[in-house]
Amino acid sequence: MSTQRAVWFVTALAVAVPVMAVMFREDGRFTSQSWTKGLIFGTAVAVVAAIAAGRARQ
């Protein structure tokens, strides 16, 4: 993984995880399950963003 992709991954992960956790709240409350789902889906979004950003730079 290049440095550029790593930066994009970390940035996208920092944004995507809380956003995804909000989507999976239960009755308006954050639970460990909502954070876990947010981490899983947020990581997937961050990987796609890093790959797309890396390819756009080439």
PDBQT receptor file of N, H, CA, C and O in Angstrom, charges set to zero:
ATOM      1  N   MET A   1       0.858  -1.170   0.000  1.00  0.00    +0.000 N 
ATOM      2  CA  MET A   1       0.000   0.000   0.000  1.00  0.00    +0.000 C 
ATOM      3  C   MET A   1       0.903   1.233   0.000  1.00  0.00    +0.000 C 
ATOM      4  O   MET A   1       1.838   1.339   0.794  1.00  0.00    +0.000 OA
ATOM      5  N   SER A   2       0.607   2.143  -0.893  1.00  0.00    +0.000 N 
ATOM      6  H   SER A   2      -0.152   2.056  -1.538  1.00  0.00    +0.000 HD
ATOM      7  CA  SER A   2       1.402   3.364  -0.961  1.00  0.00    +0.000 C 
ATOM      8  C   SER A   2       1.010   4.318   0.167  1.00  0.00    +0.000 C 
ATOM      9  O   SER A   2      -0.027   4.158   0.810  1.00  0.00    +0.000 OA
ATOM     10  N   THR A   3       1.850   5.290   0.382  1.00  0.00    +0.000 N 
ATOM     11  H   THR A   3       2.692   5.420  -0.141  1.00  0.00    +0.000 HD
ATOM     12  CA  THR A   3       1.576   6.278   1.430  1.00  0.00    +0.000 C 
ATOM     13  C   THR A   3       0.300   7.044   1.133  1.00  0.00    +0.000 C 
ATOM     14  O   THR A   3      -0.494   7.323   2.032  1.00  0.00    +0.000 OA
ATOM     15  N   GLN A   4       0.109   7.381  -0.135  1.00  0.00    +0.000 N 
ATOM     16  H   GLN A   4       0.754   7.154  -0.865  1.00  0.00    +0.000 HD
ATOM     17  CA  GLN A   4      -1.094   8.129  -0.535  1.00  0.00    +0.000 C 
ATOM     18  C   GLN A   4      -2.359   7.332  -0.213  1.00  0.00    +0.000 C 
ATOM     19  O   GLN A   4      -3.327   7.877   0.317  1.00  0.00    +0.000 OA
ATOM     20  N   ARG A   5      -2.340   6.055  -0.535  1.00  0.00    +0.000 N 
ATOM     21  H   ARG A   5      -1.553   5.613  -0.965  1.00  0.00    +0.000 HD
ATOM     22  CA  ARG A   5      -3.509   5.218  -0.247  1.00  0.00    +0.000 C 
ATOM     23  C   ARG A   5      -3.711   5.051   1.253  1.00  0.00    +0.000 C 
ATOM     24  O   ARG A   5      -4.846   5.012   1.727  1.00  0.00    +0.000 OA
ATOM     25  N   ALA A   6      -2.634   4.952   1.990  1.00  0.00    +0.000 N 
ATOM     26  H   ALA A   6      -1.711   4.983   1.604  1.00  0.00    +0.000 HD
ATOM     27  CA  ALA A   6      -2.743   4.825   3.446  1.00  0.00    +0.000 C 
ATOM     28  C   ALA A   6      -3.382   6.065   4.057  1.00  0.00    +0.000 C 
ATOM     29  O   ALA A   6      -4.217   5.963   4.956  1.00  0.00    +0.000 OA
ATOM     30  N   VAL A   7      -2.990   7.233   3.567  1.00  0.00    +0.000 N 
ATOM     31  H   VAL A   7      -2.312   7.316   2.836  1.00  0.00    +0.000 HD
ATOM     32  CA  VAL A   7      -3.582   8.487   4.058  1.00  0.00    +0.000 C 
ATOM     33  C   VAL A   7      -5.064   8.529   3.724  1.00  0.00    +0.000 C 
ATOM     34  O   VAL A   7      -5.878   8.896   4.572  1.00  0.00    +0.000 OA
ATOM     35  N   TRP A   8      -5.424   8.160   2.507  1.00  0.00    +0.000 N 
ATOM     36  H   TRP A   8      -4.763   7.862   1.819  1.00  0.00    +0.000 HD
ATOM     37  CA  TRP A   8      -6.835   8.137   2.125  1.00  0.00    +0.000 C 
ATOM     38  C   TRP A   8      -7.615   7.134   2.967  1.00  0.00    +0.000 C 
ATOM     39  O   TRP A   8      -8.748   7.405   3.366  1.00  0.00    +0.000 OA
ATOM     40  N   PHE A   9      -7.017   5.984   3.236  1.00  0.00    +0.000 N 
ATOM     41  H   PHE A   9      -6.097   5.764   2.912  1.00  0.00    +0.000 HD
ATOM     42  CA  PHE A   9      -7.693   4.965   4.037  1.00  0.00    +0.000 C 
ATOM     43  C   PHE A   9      -7.970   5.468   5.447  1.00  0.00    +0.000 C 
ATOM     44  O   PHE A   9      -9.088   5.337   5.946  1.00  0.00    +0.000 OA
ATOM     45  N   VAL A  10      -6.966   6.040   6.085  1.00  0.00    +0.000 N 
ATOM     46  H   VAL A  10      -6.058   6.146   5.679  1.00  0.00    +0.000 HD
ATOM     47  CA  VAL A  10      -7.124   6.528   7.463  1.00  0.00    +0.000 C 
ATOM     48  C   VAL A  10      -8.151   7.655   7.521  1.00  0.00    +0.000 C 
ATOM     49  O   VAL A  10      -8.983   7.696   8.428  1.00  0.00    +0.000 OA
ATOM     50  N   THR A  11      -8.091   8.565   6.557  1.00  0.00    +0.000 N 
ATOM     51  H   THR A  11      -7.416   8.531   5.821  1.00  0.00    +0.000 HD
ATOM     52  CA  THR A  11      -9.045   9.680   6.525  1.00  0.00    +0.000 C 
ATOM     53  C   THR A  11     -10.467   9.177   6.308  1.00  0.00    +0.000 C 
ATOM     54  O   THR A  11     -11.391   9.585   7.011  1.00  0.00    +0.000 OA
ATOM     55  N   ALA A  12     -10.635   8.292   5.335  1.00  0.00    +0.000 N 
ATOM     56  H   ALA A  12      -9.884   7.961   4.764  1.00  0.00    +0.000 HD
ATOM     57  CA  ALA A  12     -11.971   7.756   5.057  1.00  0.00    +0.000 C 
ATOM     58  C   ALA A  12     -12.487   6.934   6.231  1.00  0.00    +0.000 C 
ATOM     59  O   ALA A  12     -13.681   6.966   6.532  1.00  0.00    +0.000 OA
ATOM     60  N   LEU A  13     -11.606   6.204   6.891  1.00  0.00    +0.000 N 
ATOM     61  H   LEU A  13     -10.637   6.179   6.646  1.00  0.00    +0.000 HD
ATOM     62  CA  LEU A  13     -12.015   5.408   8.047  1.00  0.00    +0.000 C 
ATOM     63  C   LEU A  13     -12.482   6.305   9.186  1.00  0.00    +0.000 C 
ATOM     64  O   LEU A  13     -13.472   6.005   9.854  1.00  0.00    +0.000 OA
ATOM     65  N   ALA A  14     -11.772   7.399   9.406  1.00  0.00    +0.000 N 
ATOM     66  H   ALA A  14     -10.967   7.642   8.864  1.00  0.00    +0.000 HD
ATOM     67  CA  ALA A  14     -12.137   8.325  10.485  1.00  0.00    +0.000 C 
ATOM     68  C   ALA A  14     -13.503   8.953  10.249  1.00  0.00    +0.000 C 
ATOM     69  O   ALA A  14     -14.203   9.295  11.202  1.00  0.00    +0.000 OA
ATOM     70  N   VAL A  15     -13.884   9.107   8.998  1.00  0.00    +0.000 N 
ATOM     71  H   VAL A  15     -13.315   8.829   8.224  1.00  0.00    +0.000 HD
ATOM     72  CA  VAL A  15     -15.186   9.694   8.677  1.00  0.00    +0.000 C 
ATOM     73  C   VAL A  15     -16.264   8.612   8.605  1.00  0.00    +0.000 C 
ATOM     74  O   VAL A  15     -17.370   8.802   9.110  1.00  0.00    +0.000 OA
ATOM     75  N   ALA A  16     -15.946   7.495   7.987  1.00  0.00    +0.000 N 
ATOM     76  H   ALA A  16     -15.048   7.341   7.576  1.00  0.00    +0.000 HD
ATOM     77  CA  ALA A  16     -16.959   6.480   7.698  1.00  0.00    +0.000 C 
ATOM     78  C   ALA A  16     -17.451   5.730   8.934  1.00  0.00    +0.000 C 
ATOM     79  O   ALA A  16     -18.636   5.409   9.021  1.00  0.00    +0.000 OA
ATOM     80  N   VAL A  17     -16.584   5.447   9.872  1.00  0.00    +0.000 N 
ATOM     81  H   VAL A  17     -15.621   5.707   9.801  1.00  0.00    +0.000 HD
ATOM     82  CA  VAL A  17     -17.003   4.647  11.033  1.00  0.00    +0.000 C 
ATOM     83  C   VAL A  17     -18.087   5.352  11.854  1.00  0.00    +0.000 C 
ATOM     84  O   VAL A  17     -19.107   4.729  12.148  1.00  0.00    +0.000 OA
ATOM     85  N   PRO A  18     -17.914   6.621  12.236  1.00  0.00    +0.000 N 
ATOM     86  CA  PRO A  18     -18.999   7.269  12.987  1.00  0.00    +0.000 C 
ATOM     87  C   PRO A  18     -20.293   7.414  12.182  1.00  0.00    +0.000 C 
ATOM     88  O   PRO A  18     -21.389   7.285  12.727  1.00  0.00    +0.000 OA
ATOM     89  N   VAL A  19     -20.155   7.683  10.884  1.00  0.00    +0.000 N 
ATOM     90  H   VAL A  19     -19.264   7.788  10.441  1.00  0.00    +0.000 HD
ATOM     91  CA  VAL A  19     -21.351   7.815  10.041  1.00  0.00    +0.000 C 
ATOM     92  C   VAL A  19     -22.092   6.488   9.968  1.00  0.00    +0.000 C 
ATOM     93  O   VAL A  19     -23.317   6.453  10.083  1.00  0.00    +0.000 OA
ATOM     94  N   MET A  20     -21.365   5.411   9.781  1.00  0.00    +0.000 N 
ATOM     95  H   MET A  20     -20.370   5.439   9.687  1.00  0.00    +0.000 HD
ATOM     96  CA  MET A  20     -22.000   4.096   9.730  1.00  0.00    +0.000 C 
ATOM     97  C   MET A  20     -22.577   3.709  11.091  1.00  0.00    +0.000 C 
ATOM     98  O   MET A  20     -23.633   3.081  11.152  1.00  0.00    +0.000 OA
ATOM     99  N   ALA A  21     -21.912   4.069  12.170  1.00  0.00    +0.000 N 
ATOM    100  H   ALA A  21     -21.053   4.580  12.121  1.00  0.00    +0.000 HD
ATOM    101  CA  ALA A  21     -22.432   3.767  13.507  1.00  0.00    +0.000 C 
ATOM    102  C   ALA A  21     -23.758   4.483  13.741  1.00  0.00    +0.000 C 
ATOM    103  O   ALA A  21     -24.658   3.937  14.381  1.00  0.00    +0.000 OA
ATOM    104  N   VAL A  22     -23.878   5.701  13.224  1.00  0.00    +0.000 N 
ATOM    105  H   VAL A  22     -23.148   6.144  12.704  1.00  0.00    +0.000 HD
ATOM    106  CA  VAL A  22     -25.144   6.439  13.342  1.00  0.00    +0.000 C 
ATOM    107  C   VAL A  22     -26.251   5.695  12.607  1.00  0.00    +0.000 C 
ATOM    108  O   VAL A  22     -27.390   5.651  13.072  1.00  0.00    +0.000 OA
ATOM    109  N   MET A  23     -25.921   5.119  11.472  1.00  0.00    +0.000 N 
ATOM    110  H   MET A  23     -24.995   5.156  11.094  1.00  0.00    +0.000 HD
ATOM    111  CA  MET A  23     -26.929   4.394  10.692  1.00  0.00    +0.000 C 
ATOM    112  C   MET A  23     -27.441   3.152  11.422  1.00  0.00    +0.000 C 
ATOM    113  O   MET A  23     -28.579   2.736  11.210  1.00  0.00    +0.000 OA
ATOM    114  N   PHE A  24     -26.618   2.567  12.270  1.00  0.00    +0.000 N 
ATOM    115  H   PHE A  24     -25.693   2.905  12.442  1.00  0.00    +0.000 HD
ATOM    116  CA  PHE A  24     -26.992   1.325  12.944  1.00  0.00    +0.000 C 
ATOM    117  C   PHE A  24     -27.405   1.519  14.401  1.00  0.00    +0.000 C 
ATOM    118  O   PHE A  24     -27.436   0.553  15.163  1.00  0.00    +0.000 OA
ATOM    119  N   ARG A  25     -27.724   2.755  14.803  1.00  0.00    +0.000 N 
ATOM    120  H   ARG A  25     -27.699   3.540  14.184  1.00  0.00    +0.000 HD
ATOM    121  CA  ARG A  25     -28.166   2.984  16.188  1.00  0.00    +0.000 C 
ATOM    122  C   ARG A  25     -29.442   2.207  16.470  1.00  0.00    +0.000 C 
ATOM    123  O   ARG A  25     -30.225   1.918  15.566  1.00  0.00    +0.000 OA
ATOM    124  N   GLU A  26     -29.633   1.880  17.719  1.00  0.00    +0.000 N 
ATOM    125  H   GLU A  26     -28.997   2.114  18.454  1.00  0.00    +0.000 HD
ATOM    126  CA  GLU A  26     -30.842   1.176  18.143  1.00  0.00    +0.000 C 
ATOM    127  C   GLU A  26     -31.632   2.089  19.066  1.00  0.00    +0.000 C 
ATOM    128  O   GLU A  26     -31.170   2.436  20.152  1.00  0.00    +0.000 OA
ATOM    129  N   ASP A  27     -32.808   2.471  18.637  1.00  0.00    +0.000 N 
ATOM    130  H   ASP A  27     -33.184   2.189  17.754  1.00  0.00    +0.000 HD
ATOM    131  CA  ASP A  27     -33.675   3.380  19.390  1.00  0.00    +0.000 C 
ATOM    132  C   ASP A  27     -32.968   4.689  19.718  1.00  0.00    +0.000 C 
ATOM    133  O   ASP A  27     -33.174   5.267  20.785  1.00  0.00    +0.000 OA
ATOM    134  N   GLY A  28     -32.133   5.149  18.790  1.00  0.00    +0.000 N 
ATOM    135  H   GLY A  28     -31.966   4.679  17.923  1.00  0.00    +0.000 HD
ATOM    136  CA  GLY A  28     -31.436   6.416  18.978  1.00  0.00    +0.000 C 
ATOM    137  C   GLY A  28     -30.216   6.348  19.874  1.00  0.00    +0.000 C 
ATOM    138  O   GLY A  28     -29.587   7.371  20.143  1.00  0.00    +0.000 OA
ATOM    139  N   ARG A  29     -29.872   5.148  20.342  1.00  0.00    +0.000 N 
ATOM    140  H   ARG A  29     -30.383   4.317  20.123  1.00  0.00    +0.000 HD
ATOM    141  CA  ARG A  29     -28.719   4.996  21.247  1.00  0.00    +0.000 C 
ATOM    142  C   ARG A  29     -27.614   4.217  20.553  1.00  0.00    +0.000 C 
ATOM    143  O   ARG A  29     -27.862   3.312  19.756  1.00  0.00    +0.000 OA
ATOM    144  N   PHE A  30     -26.390   4.599  20.881  1.00  0.00    +0.000 N 
ATOM    145  H   PHE A  30     -26.188   5.334  21.528  1.00  0.00    +0.000 HD
ATOM    146  CA  PHE A  30     -25.243   3.857  20.377  1.00  0.00    +0.000 C 
ATOM    147  C   PHE A  30     -25.008   2.648  21.278  1.00  0.00    +0.000 C 
ATOM    148  O   PHE A  30     -24.976   2.768  22.503  1.00  0.00    +0.000 OA
ATOM    149  N   THR A  31     -24.847   1.511  20.668  1.00  0.00    +0.000 N 
ATOM    150  H   THR A  31     -24.873   1.414  19.673  1.00  0.00    +0.000 HD
ATOM    151  CA  THR A  31     -24.541   0.288  21.402  1.00  0.00    +0.000 C 
ATOM    152  C   THR A  31     -23.227  -0.280  20.868  1.00  0.00    +0.000 C 
ATOM    153  O   THR A  31     -22.705   0.179  19.852  1.00  0.00    +0.000 OA
ATOM    154  N   SER A  32     -22.714  -1.265  21.555  1.00  0.00    +0.000 N 
ATOM    155  H   SER A  32     -23.138  -1.638  22.381  1.00  0.00    +0.000 HD
ATOM    156  CA  SER A  32     -21.478  -1.892  21.063  1.00  0.00    +0.000 C 
ATOM    157  C   SER A  32     -21.720  -2.558  19.711  1.00  0.00    +0.000 C 
ATOM    158  O   SER A  32     -20.822  -2.625  18.872  1.00  0.00    +0.000 OA
ATOM    159  N   GLN A  33     -22.933  -3.045  19.512  1.00  0.00    +0.000 N 
ATOM    160  H   GLN A  33     -23.662  -2.991  20.194  1.00  0.00    +0.000 HD
ATOM    161  CA  GLN A  33     -23.255  -3.671  18.232  1.00  0.00    +0.000 C 
ATOM    162  C   GLN A  33     -23.296  -2.634  17.112  1.00  0.00    +0.000 C 
ATOM    163  O   GLN A  33     -22.854  -2.919  15.999  1.00  0.00    +0.000 OA
ATOM    164  N   SER A  34     -23.816  -1.442  17.384  1.00  0.00    +0.000 N 
ATOM    165  H   SER A  34     -24.175  -1.211  18.289  1.00  0.00    +0.000 HD
ATOM    166  CA  SER A  34     -23.842  -0.412  16.343  1.00  0.00    +0.000 C 
ATOM    167  C   SER A  34     -22.434   0.053  16.000  1.00  0.00    +0.000 C 
ATOM    168  O   SER A  34     -22.145   0.332  14.836  1.00  0.00    +0.000 OA
ATOM    169  N   TRP A  35     -21.549   0.142  16.999  1.00  0.00    +0.000 N 
ATOM    170  H   TRP A  35     -21.784  -0.084  17.945  1.00  0.00    +0.000 HD
ATOM    171  CA  TRP A  35     -20.155   0.522  16.729  1.00  0.00    +0.000 C 
ATOM    172  C   TRP A  35     -19.432  -0.578  15.961  1.00  0.00    +0.000 C 
ATOM    173  O   TRP A  35     -18.614  -0.288  15.088  1.00  0.00    +0.000 OA
ATOM    174  N   THR A  36     -19.728  -1.844  16.281  1.00  0.00    +0.000 N 
ATOM    175  H   THR A  36     -20.392  -2.079  16.990  1.00  0.00    +0.000 HD
ATOM    176  CA  THR A  36     -19.097  -2.953  15.571  1.00  0.00    +0.000 C 
ATOM    177  C   THR A  36     -19.516  -2.970  14.109  1.00  0.00    +0.000 C 
ATOM    178  O   THR A  36     -18.680  -3.115  13.217  1.00  0.00    +0.000 OA
ATOM    179  N   LYS A  37     -20.809  -2.823  13.869  1.00  0.00    +0.000 N 
ATOM    180  H   LYS A  37     -21.488  -2.705  14.593  1.00  0.00    +0.000 HD
ATOM    181  CA  LYS A  37     -21.288  -2.766  12.486  1.00  0.00    +0.000 C 
ATOM    182  C   LYS A  37     -20.725  -1.544  11.769  1.00  0.00    +0.000 C 
ATOM    183  O   LYS A  37     -20.376  -1.617  10.591  1.00  0.00    +0.000 OA
ATOM    184  N   GLY A  38     -20.638  -0.431  12.476  1.00  0.00    +0.000 N 
ATOM    185  H   GLY A  38     -20.922  -0.372  13.433  1.00  0.00    +0.000 HD
ATOM    186  CA  GLY A  38     -20.053   0.776  11.890  1.00  0.00    +0.000 C 
ATOM    187  C   GLY A  38     -18.607   0.572  11.506  1.00  0.00    +0.000 C 
ATOM    188  O   GLY A  38     -18.164   1.055  10.464  1.00  0.00    +0.000 OA
ATOM    189  N   LEU A  39     -17.861  -0.144  12.342  1.00  0.00    +0.000 N 
ATOM    190  H   LEU A  39     -18.221  -0.536  13.188  1.00  0.00    +0.000 HD
ATOM    191  CA  LEU A  39     -16.454  -0.424  12.048  1.00  0.00    +0.000 C 
ATOM    192  C   LEU A  39     -16.318  -1.336  10.832  1.00  0.00    +0.000 C 
ATOM    193  O   LEU A  39     -15.461  -1.113   9.977  1.00  0.00    +0.000 OA
ATOM    194  N   ILE A  40     -17.154  -2.348  10.757  1.00  0.00    +0.000 N 
ATOM    195  H   ILE A  40     -17.850  -2.528  11.452  1.00  0.00    +0.000 HD
ATOM    196  CA  ILE A  40     -17.087  -3.285   9.635  1.00  0.00    +0.000 C 
ATOM    197  C   ILE A  40     -17.423  -2.584   8.323  1.00  0.00    +0.000 C 
ATOM    198  O   ILE A  40     -16.654  -2.662   7.364  1.00  0.00    +0.000 OA
ATOM    199  N   PHE A  41     -18.557  -1.904   8.273  1.00  0.00    +0.000 N 
ATOM    200  H   PHE A  41     -19.181  -1.841   9.052  1.00  0.00    +0.000 HD
ATOM    201  CA  PHE A  41     -18.957  -1.241   7.038  1.00  0.00    +0.000 C 
ATOM    202  C   PHE A  41     -18.081  -0.030   6.744  1.00  0.00    +0.000 C 
ATOM    203  O   PHE A  41     -17.800   0.262   5.582  1.00  0.00    +0.000 OA
ATOM    204  N   GLY A  42     -17.651   0.670   7.774  1.00  0.00    +0.000 N 
ATOM    205  H   GLY A  42     -17.879   0.432   8.718  1.00  0.00    +0.000 HD
ATOM    206  CA  GLY A  42     -16.756   1.810   7.585  1.00  0.00    +0.000 C 
ATOM    207  C   GLY A  42     -15.421   1.401   7.003  1.00  0.00    +0.000 C 
ATOM    208  O   GLY A  42     -14.854   2.116   6.176  1.00  0.00    +0.000 OA
ATOM    209  N   THR A  43     -14.913   0.248   7.430  1.00  0.00    +0.000 N 
ATOM    210  H   THR A  43     -15.373  -0.333   8.101  1.00  0.00    +0.000 HD
ATOM    211  CA  THR A  43     -13.660  -0.264   6.871  1.00  0.00    +0.000 C 
ATOM    212  C   THR A  43     -13.826  -0.599   5.393  1.00  0.00    +0.000 C 
ATOM    213  O   THR A  43     -12.938  -0.323   4.587  1.00  0.00    +0.000 OA
ATOM    214  N   ALA A  44     -14.950  -1.188   5.041  1.00  0.00    +0.000 N 
ATOM    215  H   ALA A  44     -15.671  -1.412   5.696  1.00  0.00    +0.000 HD
ATOM    216  CA  ALA A  44     -15.202  -1.501   3.631  1.00  0.00    +0.000 C 
ATOM    217  C   ALA A  44     -15.255  -0.228   2.789  1.00  0.00    +0.000 C 
ATOM    218  O   ALA A  44     -14.692  -0.183   1.696  1.00  0.00    +0.000 OA
ATOM    219  N   VAL A  45     -15.922   0.793   3.291  1.00  0.00    +0.000 N 
ATOM    220  H   VAL A  45     -16.379   0.756   4.179  1.00  0.00    +0.000 HD
ATOM    221  CA  VAL A  45     -15.998   2.070   2.579  1.00  0.00    +0.000 C 
ATOM    222  C   VAL A  45     -14.612   2.694   2.458  1.00  0.00    +0.000 C 
ATOM    223  O   VAL A  45     -14.263   3.230   1.407  1.00  0.00    +0.000 OA
ATOM    224  N   ALA A  46     -13.831   2.628   3.515  1.00  0.00    +0.000 N 
ATOM    225  H   ALA A  46     -14.115   2.192   4.369  1.00  0.00    +0.000 HD
ATOM    226  CA  ALA A  46     -12.490   3.215   3.502  1.00  0.00    +0.000 C 
ATOM    227  C   ALA A  46     -11.572   2.495   2.518  1.00  0.00    +0.000 C 
ATOM    228  O   ALA A  46     -10.759   3.136   1.852  1.00  0.00    +0.000 OA
ATOM    229  N   VAL A  47     -11.691   1.189   2.420  1.00  0.00    +0.000 N 
ATOM    230  H   VAL A  47     -12.351   0.669   2.961  1.00  0.00    +0.000 HD
ATOM    231  CA  VAL A  47     -10.875   0.434   1.461  1.00  0.00    +0.000 C 
ATOM    232  C   VAL A  47     -11.224   0.848   0.037  1.00  0.00    +0.000 C 
ATOM    233  O   VAL A  47     -10.331   1.075  -0.780  1.00  0.00    +0.000 OA
ATOM    234  N   VAL A  48     -12.503   0.945  -0.263  1.00  0.00    +0.000 N 
ATOM    235  H   VAL A  48     -13.228   0.759   0.400  1.00  0.00    +0.000 HD
ATOM    236  CA  VAL A  48     -12.923   1.361  -1.602  1.00  0.00    +0.000 C 
ATOM    237  C   VAL A  48     -12.445   2.776  -1.902  1.00  0.00    +0.000 C 
ATOM    238  O   VAL A  48     -11.982   3.049  -3.009  1.00  0.00    +0.000 OA
ATOM    239  N   ALA A  49     -12.550   3.671  -0.939  1.00  0.00    +0.000 N 
ATOM    240  H   ALA A  49     -12.927   3.449  -0.039  1.00  0.00    +0.000 HD
ATOM    241  CA  ALA A  49     -12.094   5.052  -1.142  1.00  0.00    +0.000 C 
ATOM    242  C   ALA A  49     -10.591   5.111  -1.375  1.00  0.00    +0.000 C 
ATOM    243  O   ALA A  49     -10.130   5.869  -2.228  1.00  0.00    +0.000 OA
ATOM    244  N   ALA A  50      -9.827   4.328  -0.638  1.00  0.00    +0.000 N 
ATOM    245  H   ALA A  50     -10.202   3.712   0.055  1.00  0.00    +0.000 HD
ATOM    246  CA  ALA A  50      -8.369   4.321  -0.807  1.00  0.00    +0.000 C 
ATOM    247  C   ALA A  50      -7.975   3.770  -2.171  1.00  0.00    +0.000 C 
ATOM    248  O   ALA A  50      -7.070   4.298  -2.818  1.00  0.00    +0.000 OA
ATOM    249  N   ILE A  51      -8.639   2.728  -2.605  1.00  0.00    +0.000 N 
ATOM    250  H   ILE A  51      -9.374   2.298  -2.080  1.00  0.00    +0.000 HD
ATOM    251  CA  ILE A  51      -8.341   2.162  -3.923  1.00  0.00    +0.000 C 
ATOM    252  C   ILE A  51      -8.698   3.149  -5.021  1.00  0.00    +0.000 C 
ATOM    253  O   ILE A  51      -7.917   3.359  -5.949  1.00  0.00    +0.000 OA
ATOM    254  N   ALA A  52      -9.873   3.754  -4.920  1.00  0.00    +0.000 N 
ATOM    255  H   ALA A  52     -10.508   3.584  -4.167  1.00  0.00    +0.000 HD
ATOM    256  CA  ALA A  52     -10.298   4.721  -5.939  1.00  0.00    +0.000 C 
ATOM    257  C   ALA A  52      -9.381   5.931  -5.978  1.00  0.00    +0.000 C 
ATOM    258  O   ALA A  52      -9.028   6.402  -7.059  1.00  0.00    +0.000 OA
ATOM    259  N   ALA A  53      -8.993   6.436  -4.829  1.00  0.00    +0.000 N 
ATOM    260  H   ALA A  53      -9.280   6.054  -3.951  1.00  0.00    +0.000 HD
ATOM    261  CA  ALA A  53      -8.104   7.601  -4.785  1.00  0.00    +0.000 C 
ATOM    262  C   ALA A  53      -6.727   7.253  -5.325  1.00  0.00    +0.000 C 
ATOM    263  O   ALA A  53      -6.103   8.067  -6.005  1.00  0.00    +0.000 OA
ATOM    264  N   GLY A  54      -6.252   6.061  -5.030  1.00  0.00    +0.000 N 
ATOM    265  H   GLY A  54      -6.759   5.399  -4.477  1.00  0.00    +0.000 HD
ATOM    266  CA  GLY A  54      -4.950   5.634  -5.534  1.00  0.00    +0.000 C 
ATOM    267  C   GLY A  54      -4.938   5.472  -7.037  1.00  0.00    +0.000 C 
ATOM    268  O   GLY A  54      -3.950   5.807  -7.691  1.00  0.00    +0.000 OA
ATOM    269  N   ARG A  55      -6.018   4.966  -7.589  1.00  0.00    +0.000 N 
ATOM    270  H   ARG A  55      -6.821   4.695  -7.058  1.00  0.00    +0.000 HD
ATOM    271  CA  ARG A  55      -6.102   4.802  -9.046  1.00  0.00    +0.000 C 
ATOM    272  C   ARG A  55      -6.279   6.135  -9.747  1.00  0.00    +0.000 C 
ATOM    273  O   ARG A  55      -5.789   6.319 -10.861  1.00  0.00    +0.000 OA
ATOM    274  N   ALA A  56      -6.964   7.057  -9.115  1.00  0.00    +0.000 N 
ATOM    275  H   ALA A  56      -7.362   6.908  -8.210  1.00  0.00    +0.000 HD
ATOM    276  CA  ALA A  56      -7.171   8.375  -9.721  1.00  0.00    +0.000 C 
ATOM    277  C   ALA A  56      -5.865   9.148  -9.809  1.00  0.00    +0.000 C 
ATOM    278  O   ALA A  56      -5.703   9.997 -10.686  1.00  0.00    +0.000 OA
ATOM    279  N   ARG A  57      -4.933   8.864  -8.908  1.00  0.00    +0.000 N 
ATOM    280  H   ARG A  57      -5.064   8.174  -8.196  1.00  0.00    +0.000 HD
ATOM    281  CA  ARG A  57      -3.643   9.565  -8.891  1.00  0.00    +0.000 C 
ATOM    282  C   ARG A  57      -2.662   9.020  -9.918  1.00  0.00    +0.000 C 
ATOM    283  O   ARG A  57      -1.670   9.678 -10.231  1.00  0.00    +0.000 OA
ATOM    284  N   GLN A  58      -2.921   7.828 -10.449  1.00  0.00    +0.000 N 
ATOM    285  H   GLN A  58      -3.727   7.293 -10.194  1.00  0.00    +0.000 HD
ATOM    286  CA  GLN A  58      -1.969   7.212 -11.386  1.00  0.00    +0.000 C 
ATOM    287  C   GLN A  58      -2.105   7.746 -12.781  1.00  0.00    +0.000 C 
ATOM    288  O   GLN A  58      -1.374   7.325 -13.677  1.00  0.00    +0.000 OA
TER     289      GLN A  58
